[in-house]
Amino acid sequence: MTNESTGGAGSHSGGPNRGPRPPRREYGGAGGGGGKDRFVRRRVCQFCVDKMVDIDYKDVARLRRFLSDRGKIEPRRKTGNCAKHQRALTVALKRARQIALLPYTAEHIRFMQR
């Protein structure tokens, strides 16, 4: 049996008259999703740069930078925090929310639901 009849590697499942598949493009171009050909600078953890041992939940000005405009905690890939400080930041943000130093949601969203 051949590859065409068994549907093996290198053949389309469209029928016996179709040839082998064209080669795949290596890098993303027009219409492609890759993005492998451009260099994106890795963000550094601001808490490691400042050599902070612990994150204070009362430091509202610093904590507010890590909330989105809707009040959500920003992910590591966006802020550049290391895993250790992201966990500590999450705890500090939740504590600050608990004692009403920071909002749970954005103010404009709270008023829309009434």
HELIX and SHEET records of a PDB file:
HELIX    1   1 ASN A    3  THR A    6  1                                   4    
HELIX    2   2 GLN A   46  VAL A   49  1                                   4    
HELIX    3   3 VAL A   60  ARG A   64  1                                   5    
HELIX    4   4 ARG A   76  THR A   79  1                                   4    
HELIX    5   5 ALA A   83  GLN A   98  1                                  16    
HELIX    6   6 GLU A  107  MET A  112  1                                   6    
END                                                                             
